[in-house]
Amino acid sequence: MNNLVARFIGNESGATAIEYGLIAGLISVVIIAALTSIGTKLNTKFTSISAGLN
């Protein structure tokens, strides 16, 4: 029984997958935030260009 508990505690194979999932989630949040900021700035720029053409 002690051997089973020791193997369970020492097993880290699932931890790596969880870490990769957390890293992927963090990267996607940063990308979404950056694209939202760029999209807002582009919308403002195109609106001013459109107003200038009218």
N, C-alpha and C positions, 0 to 999 in steps of 0.2 A: 504494500500500500504506500509506503514511504517513497518507493522508487517511482510509482505512478505520479505522485504529487510533485516530486523533484523534476520529472520529465515535463510535466505540465507547466511548471513555473519557468523552466529553462527554454521552453519552446517560444521562439520569437518570429516564426514565419508569418503569422498573421499581422504582427505589428508593422512589418515592412509594407504590406499592402495598404494598411490604414494610413501610414505616413505618406505614401505616394498619393493616396486619395486626398489627404488634407493639403498637400502641396499643389495638386491639380486644382482643387477648389480655390485656394488662395490666388493662384495665377489667373484663374478665370474671373475672380472678383476684381483684380487689378486691371485686367483687360477691359472689362465692362465699364469700369469707372473711367478709364482713359478714353474709350470710344464715346462715352456719353459726353465728356468734356469737349472732345474734338467735334462731335456732332453739333453741340450747342454753338460753338464758335463758327462752324461752317454755316449753320443756319443764319446766324447774324450777318455774316459776310455776304451770303447770297441775297438776303433781304435788302441789304444796303445797295448791292449791285442792281437788283431789280428796281428799286426805287429810283436809282440814278438813271436807268434806261427809260423809265416812264417819263 
